[in-house]
Amino acid sequence: MAETKAIELTWDGDLRFHGGAPGGPATVIDADNATAPGPMLQLLLAAASCSASDVVLILGKMRVELTHLRIAARGVRRETEPRRYESLTLVWHLAGAGLDRAKAERAIALSVEKYCSVMASLAPDIRVTNEVVIEGDPG
């Protein structure tokens, strides 16, 4: 059976909104990026956090004891309307016992190509590039 997700969004004035699942915690969105991340930054956050969640679970199954995960994400937008993303770059900073580059790259590839529902919901022509930095890795 298909799962349905629902949100409620309320305008707070100017280009600020708050919303979330009905009755659940809310997040603030500011299209001016003045008081909170705007919609396009929220989309980057959603893609990064979705993929990061997958990577944490996948690396756990690979018996990696993850101690650090940070993603620096960049999105390049079109110059004309709609100013959607043309490409995303995620730079993964990871550390943990039993972690090596092969495991990190495999977990990230599985997430981005198979499991991350946010990435799968993006336009199929958006180029996604991943760079891996293993903390404490000399190479």
N, C-alpha and C positions, 0 to 999 in steps of 0.2 A: 504494500500500500504506500502511495506517495506521501511524503512528509510535507506539510505546509508550514512555512515560517511566517510570522506576522510581526509588524512593528507599529508603533504610533509615534508620530512626529509632531511637535508643537512649535510654532513660531514664537520666538522670544523678543522680536523687534530687530530692526536693521536686517542683517543677513545671518542672525543667530537662531539656532533651533536646538531643542533637546528631544531625545527620543530613545526608544528601546522597545523590548518586548512588553506587551501590556502587563502592568503590575510588577514588572521587573526593574532592575537598575537601569538608569538612563545615562546616556553619553551626550556631551555637548558638541555641536558642529557649528563652526563659524565660517561661512563662505568667504569672508575677508581674511581668514587665518589670523585674526587679531587676538581673540580670547580663547580659541580652541582650534584644533586642526579642521580644515575645510573638507568638503566632500572628496576632492581628489587625493588629499593626504590621507583621509580615512580609508580610501580604497587601497592605497599603498600599505597602510597599517593592516587592513584586513587580509591582503594577499600575504604579507610577511608573517602575520600571526597564525594564519591558517597553515601555511607551509611549515612554520616553526613547530607547531603542535604535532604535525605528522612526523617531523624529523626527530623530535624528542621520543615519540613512541617507537619509531623504527629503530633508532639507535639503541633504545632499551632492549628491544628484541634481539639486537646484535650483541647484547651483553656489554655495551659501552656504558660506563658510569659517567654521564655527562655532568660537568661542573660549571660550564659557562656556555651560553649561547647568546649572541647578539647579532642582529642583522642591520646593516646600513643599506637602505633601499633608495634607488633613484628611478624616477620615471621621466621619460622624454615625451612631451606632449606635442601634438600637431599645432601648427601656427594658425590654421583656419578652423572655423567652427564645423562640427563640434570638436573642441580641443581635447580629444580623448588621448590616452596614452598610445604611443607608437611602439615604445619599448620600455622594458623594466630591467634593471640590474639590481641583483641582490648580492651583497657581499656578506658572507657568513663568517663569523668569528666564533670558533668552537674550541672547547677544551674538555678533556675527560680521560679517565683511565680506560685503556683499551681502544681509544680513538685513533684512527689513522686516516689519511687522505682518501683512500679507497672506500672505506666505510662511510665517511662523511659525504663524498660525492654520490655514492649509491643511494644513501638515504634521501639526499636532496633531490636526485633525479626521480626517485619513486614518488616523492611528494608532488613535485611540480608536474610530472607527466601523467600520474595516475590517481593520486589520492586527494589532493587539495581542491576542494569544491570551489573556492574563490578563484583560483587560477583557471579552473575549467570553465568558469562563468565569464571570463574575459573574452574579448574578441579573439578569434583564432589566429589573426595575423599579427598580434602583438609579440614581438621578439622578447623572450625572457632569457637573460644571461645570469649565470650564477658564478661567483668567485668564492673560493674557499680559503680561509686563513685558519690553520690549526695553531692555536695559541701555544707557544713554547716550541713550535716546530721550526728548526733552523732553516728549512728550505722552502 
